[in-house]
Amino acid sequence: MSSSSSNNGALLGIFLVLFAACGFVRVYGASISCTFKSSPCFLRRMRCPSECPTTSNSNPKSKVCHVNCNSPVCKPECKHPKPNCNAPGAACHDPRFIGGDGIVFYFHGKSNEHFSLVSDRNIQINGRFIGLRPAGRTRDFTWIQALGLLFGSDQSFSVEARRAASWDPETDHLRFSYDGADLAIPEGHLSAWVSTDGSIRVERSSDKNSVTVTVRSVAEISVNAVPVTREDDQIHSYRLPADDCFAHLEVQFRFSRLSPDVDGVLGRTYRPDFENPARPGVAMPVVGGEDKFRTTSLLSADCATCIFSTHPAAVGQPGSSTTDYSSSLLDCTSSATSGNGIVCRR
């Protein structure tokens, strides 16, 4: 092998480690390792399947290597970077959830209100619901239009689907904010932004409308912006107006660690002692509790069952390791965004 090929291989290995360092895993060529200490797979090197040897791929339709760092099985598998609406942790459609216990349920909430999806001591995840109520209906048809995250001692992040009269797949419909300021993430598959302290990372999983949000050592969230299609409208009799396609989010959550007291519409299904009120065998098992989960805004933790705290003793301190963003490998510059952080392009 020539020295040039060796150098290219070494650079690729370094690149993969850099891109994975802000998340739950680190990649070593065709191997992967969990990097948080509570994982049963902590620092155990596991070989990725030959079908998906890396955690990112230049082809957005290709599967990538993934390992469930909470499982004692410690076996990498191939997955699509976009949300899987038929797997645990999913919240899609008019909202159809799949709990951590694998049980499907619906939570409709109410249009133009906010609800706690996950509330734990170190993270709060809220959803903003949008919708409409045709004449003769007793409840709103709703969809999750935005996610708001609180974490650390005082940090916040939001991602939302922009309102659109009609859906244009060539337009990016996502909007981001970090700590109250608008955040611009350049379009392009694998374009990424990392906060200056490395606690949160956002990477595009396609050129437009799809991202993966990673809160270090806490959660990974796959997000995809989609419209309510005319076909869906006809099937479900939504009666959509002509000037709004109700752009919304499909999401799937993966958590690195949750306390036994975790709460929220979805979060409580991860409790070890949780008994899901959704009745098995019912075509659309609907659960209530709007009053317990309602928050006053997208970025607040003031619901009746919210337990998120900004107190350092409750939050815990993130890992102190730092990442060297080598300018020879990544174009990382804060000038591409009005928020504080680093934007990285392949």
Disulfide bonds with the S-S distance in Angstrom:
Cys34-Cys69 2.10
Cys41-Cys74 2.06
Cys48-Cys65 2.20
Cys52-Cys78 2.03
Cys85-Cys92 2.10
Cys303-Cys306 2.09
